[in-house]
Amino acid sequence: MQRWSSSLLLLAVLIAGCQVQDSDTSSSDPSTAPAESGNSRRSVAFVTNQIADFWKIAEAGCVAASKEFDIDVQVIMPPEASAVVQQQKVEDLMSTGIQAIAISPLDADNQKDWLNSVAQQVPLITHDSDAPDADRLLYIGMDNYAAGRKCGEILRDAVPDGGQILLTIGRLEQDNSKFRRQGVIDVLLDRDRTIDYYRSQPEAFDPEEELTGNGYTIVATLTDQGKPEVALQKAEDALVAWPDLKGIAGLFEYNPPAIYQALSKAGKIGKVAIAGFDENDVTLQAIKDGECAGTVVQNPYMYGYESVRVLNDLLQGKEGVIPDSKYVDIPPRAITADNVDSFWEELKRLKGQ
């Protein structure tokens, strides 16, 4: 997947928002059927797992695609990271006659039957976090295991002599969370594996307990259920529980800022290495200031843009939009002091700042 093009960036700057229009369409084969000719406009939904700055960037991609493909797009951000709330939001969409949905599932295993029921009614794709065992048509996103390895490499380079490491993340029910965490662990413990290894051997995922090897001790994996205030409190408590920590990996967008704040309060900025995920301004500024080793960024803009593009094609009966792999790869990037300035400038243009 190519990087954001200048034309898409310009669209993101110029467009103020998505138009939303309810429609009523049905099909015996929603995965490939075109929208009914009686409807003046096609309408799709892009559903996230919660509210976050990360998703605001994805929304800009949705808006750009809605204009380019002349399609109505509704971006839904559940107010909390709850599978129950997310499902209710989708059920509400279905009742309005939305014609196709892209979703980032919060709990792929336990949502499988529900996702399948949605897929029976409208074209359904996943983005950001996959549900490979469900009847989704394809996944748009990155290889989260490979991305986790990039984060692990940043942390390993920042703490080359080993020591105690803490992992923090929102939750481990999500498909992306499990692979992201495992990628960090495998780099630190010097394992040479791939995402396919864990797809075929899910029992190989490491348990949530102390792990040692290659000179590192991963003391714990702390979860916060998508709540930044909980992430901060747990980071503060961790610095007391493990005073000899050498590094912390924050694997959701709000985790690195919470870690940074906790370290700042404890007077340990620069004494404990931070490796992060996503492009929070606090994280990027810390990288610029030499107080965060780096972060692994996705491309949420393209998650939004590609989701709308694919759903638009599906509603027009263009089956060829689904690759044999059922996967649209949007690779991650590592952002460090070497490229943070150029990346941040690009991000600001994307946001219209």
Phi, psi and omega in degrees: 000131181285160177290167183307130178278156182296327180293321179291323178298317180297319179298319181297327180287320189277335188271134185270331182179176181268145170273145180234130180217122178292147176216160183233103182223149177215157181202145177288338178228079187294343184290335184228354186285138175287159176297147181296142184296339180288344180273131182288330181220148173280150180221133181226167179231144176241112187250127180262186179261346176184186176269131178197156177302326177308317184283340174295326177290319177298323178299321177299322176295321177298316182297315180300315181293325180298323178286315183297321184256007177053058183221144178278135182231130175249120178263121183245119176244104179303141184292345176214157182278077183227129178298325180295314180294318179300316180295322179295321178298319180291320178299320177298318178299315182299325182290339179272354179089024176302145191263340180197153186222138168246132186222148171255097187295140179276332183210080190304318183295311183279346177265002187305306183299319179295315177301319178297323179292324176294317182296338176287342185254324181217159173301131183232128174232161176247153175219156177069303177231132188267167170226072190297337181271355178269174184272038174286154185279325175195169178242133176248118181164201182250169171281101186292334176291315178298322178294320177299322178296321177299318178295319178298323179294320177300315182290319179299318179293329180281334181232067187290341184267008179082190181127192182278132181233139177245139175249136177232141184199160182296304181200161181249008177285334183286146179300316182293325182296314183300314182288323180297311178300316183295326178297318177298312182301314186293326175294312182295324181269006175062051177252140179254093183226177180224171178296327180296327178301314182282332175298321182274340182226069184299339178290349182279348176302135180290142179288166180276073179210176182298134181233137181229152176158151175059028179088357181250149171235112176274103191288328182187163168242113182263132177248153184227005178057036174077017184248109182304323181294326176288321178301318179295312181299319181291325177295318179298316180295324182295324180293335175278317183291326181232078184294346182259018179304138177256337182199153178225134174254126176252112195260359170242162189306321184274349182294313179301317176299324178294319178297315181300316180296319180295318179295321179298315179298325183273358182068032184243015175299130181088345179264337177236122182288144177243131170236131188236185175227143174073180199244044175298141183300324178298318179296314182294320178294321178296324176295315178301322183276001180076020184251000174220131185294326180163174179218154177256121183252147173266201175224071185300330177304314181286334173302314180291311183299310183293325178299315180292319179301313182295314180296323177299315179296318181298320180292342176261010176077019181270085185294335182294350179291342179269111179290161179302327181285345186055039185211123173255107187278123175237093193296150175279166176226146175268127178249120179231189180301334183290330184229010184294324182296312181293322179294316183294323177296318177298318181295320179295321176297321180298321180277354181076028181266000000 
